[in-house]
């Protein structure tokens, strides 16, 4: 009596290799999109953490007094990690590249408008990134290839 030895045929081996190669190709094709979305999510998380840094920076600049309601606004920048928040005019001090463009303005009318003697100063803060795309568009009011979040910060003297 003959015993049959278990083995794979050449066709089975080629099909198995084809399935593995197709799976690896799909994973490699999805990888750039997944990495881009991960980076976008990290940037959004950093932008959402900026209110505290902006508030701290404005408190340092106010030195205990409201700066006349900030009618003209303030433009700040921050690096990709959301640290080193500074005025745009101080962009090269220290020479850290800007990634976030931060526009801080007081409200011009309505209940949140600046009123002398009020115990708090409500400010509209808009954060756009990347900085180069915001600058290419001209400002945050223009349309461009940048992301934008907006929030409210209140300061007290």
C-alpha positions in Angstrom: 0.0 0.0 0.0 1.3 3.5 -1.0 1.1 6.4 1.4 0.4 9.8 -0.2 2.8 12.5 1.0 1.0 15.9 1.8 2.3 18.7 -0.3 1.2 21.9 -1.9 0.8 22.2 -5.6 2.6 25.0 -7.5 -0.8 26.6 -8.2 -1.7 26.7 -4.5 1.7 28.3 -3.7 1.3 31.0 -6.4 -2.2 31.8 -5.2 -1.0 32.1 -1.5 1.8 34.4 -2.5 -0.6 36.5 -4.6 -2.9 36.9 -1.7 -0.1 38.0 0.7 1.3 40.4 -1.9 -2.1 42.0 -2.5 -2.6 42.4 1.3 0.8 44.1 1.7 0.1 46.3 -1.3 -3.3 47.5 0.2 -1.6 48.2 3.5 1.2 50.2 1.8 -1.4 52.2 -0.2 -3.4 53.1 2.9 -0.3 54.1 4.9 0.3 57.7 3.5 -3.4 58.7 4.1 -3.3 57.3 7.6 -0.1 59.1 8.4 -1.5 62.4 7.0 -4.7 62.0 9.1 -2.7 61.3 12.2 -0.6 64.4 11.7 -3.8 66.5 11.1 -5.3 65.2 14.3 -2.1 66.0 16.2 -2.2 69.5 14.8 -5.8 70.0 15.8 -5.1 68.8 19.3 -2.2 71.2 19.6 -4.4 74.1 18.3 -7.0 73.2 20.9 -4.4 73.5 23.6 -3.3 77.0 22.5 -5.9 79.0 24.5 -4.0 78.5 27.7 -0.7 79.6 26.1 -2.4 82.6 24.5 -4.0 83.6 27.7 -0.6 83.4 29.5 1.1 85.4 26.8 -1.6 88.1 26.9 -1.5 88.3 30.7 2.3 88.8 30.5 1.9 91.6 28.0 -1.0 93.3 29.9 0.9 93.6 33.1 -2.4 93.9 35.1 -4.2 96.4 32.9 -6.5 95.9 29.9 -4.8 97.2 26.8 -7.7 99.5 25.7 -9.9 96.6 24.6 -7.4 95.5 22.0 -9.3 97.3 19.2 -6.6 96.6 16.7 -6.0 93.1 17.8 -2.8 91.1 18.2 -1.2 88.6 15.9 0.7 85.8 17.6 2.5 82.8 16.3 3.5 79.5 17.8 5.7 76.6 16.7 4.4 73.2 15.7 4.4 71.9 19.3 2.3 74.9 20.4 5.0 76.3 22.6 6.9 79.5 22.2 3.9 81.7 21.6 5.0 85.2 20.7 4.0 88.2 18.6 4.4 87.8 14.9 6.8 90.8 14.9 9.1 88.6 17.1 9.1 85.7 14.6 12.8 85.4 14.4 13.5 85.8 18.2 14.4 83.0 18.8 14.6 81.7 15.3 11.9 79.0 15.6 9.7 78.5 12.6 6.1 79.5 13.0 3.4 76.9 12.4 0.3 78.4 14.0 -1.1 81.9 13.1 -3.1 83.2 16.0 -5.4 86.2 15.6 -6.6 87.8 18.8 -9.3 90.5 18.7 -11.8 92.0 21.1 -15.5 92.0 20.0 -16.4 95.3 18.3 -20.1 95.2 19.1 -22.7 93.4 21.1 -22.7 92.0 24.7 -19.1 90.9 24.4 -17.8 94.3 23.2 -15.1 95.9 25.3 -16.5 98.2 28.0 -14.1 100.2 30.3 -14.6 99.2 33.9 -15.8 95.7 33.1 -14.1 93.0 35.2 -13.3 90.8 32.2 -12.2 91.3 28.7 -13.7 88.7 26.2 -11.4 88.0 23.2 -12.1 86.2 20.0 -9.1 83.9 19.2 -8.8 82.3 15.8 -6.0 79.9 15.1 -5.0 78.9 11.5 -2.3 76.5 10.4 0.0 76.0 8.7 1.4 79.5 9.0 2.7 79.6 5.4 -0.7 78.8 4.0 -2.4 81.5 6.1 0.2 84.1 5.0 -0.2 83.0 1.3 -4.0 83.5 1.6 -3.4 86.9 3.2 -5.3 86.4 6.4 -7.8 84.1 8.2 -10.7 85.7 6.5 -9.6 84.6 3.0 -10.0 81.2 1.7 -6.9 79.1 1.5 -5.4 75.7 2.1 -5.3 76.0 5.8 -7.3 74.7 8.8 -9.0 77.0 11.3 -10.4 76.8 14.8 -11.9 79.6 16.8 -12.5 80.0 20.5 -13.2 82.6 23.2 -10.7 83.6 25.9 -11.6 85.9 28.8 -9.0 87.9 30.6 -9.3 89.7 33.9 -6.8 92.5 35.0 
